[in-house]
Amino acid sequence: MNHAMTTGSRAIASAVVAACDFSGARTITDIGGGHGTLMSSVLRANPGLHGFLFDFEGVVAGAVDVLNKAGVADRCDIVAGDMFASVPADCDIYLISRVINFCDDAQAVAVLKNCRAAMASDARVIMVERVLPEVAEPTSMIQSKMMSDLTMLVRTEGRERTATEFQALLTEAGLRATRIVPTATPVSVIDAVRA
């Protein structure tokens, strides 16, 4: 699983970095950041940022080599914890990449509420997720997203969601989306702030 998530992060990292605005931020926490592949790309592209890689203890144990190879280990603290219980406090950006789709609605709201509770008034949440169209069209990109949705439904408690469904999760957590930016990859970037 960790290998698959690392491979997936490599495939989307440059598109995500290009779609996100990290200017003005000093700290970023990657919630469920795995081995740190996406965090490494973000920190390489933004030398003024300090990162916190946050995931379960058995997962982040594999991050040291990734961060060292990327040359960003000196700017990234590895923090073990449970995102369903709490997340590190007072960061400027909370990055959540391809985590919410593994969660059912209650779990997703719990993670988002923990971010909301930890964040300062001007902090942001950036979610990186597949966003389903409100009406499915027969294109290869949408078919890929629909297949991912079926996979999530069968293998996990989660699913892919539409923009409307993401906004409903954010609203329940006390957040609101400010923009949704599609990328050239199957994922979009959803920026959110306190409601």
Secondary structure, DSSP 4 states (H G I P E B T S, - for coil): -HHHHHHHHHHHHHHHHHH---TT--EEEEET-TTSHHHHHHHHH-TT-EEEEEE-HHHHTTHHHHHHHHT-GGGEEEEE--TTT---SS-SEEEEES-GGGS-HHHHHHHHHHHHHHS-TT-EEEEEE-EE-SS--S-HHHHHHHHHHHHHHHHSS---EEHHHHHHHHHHTTEEEEEEEE-SSS-EEEEEEE-
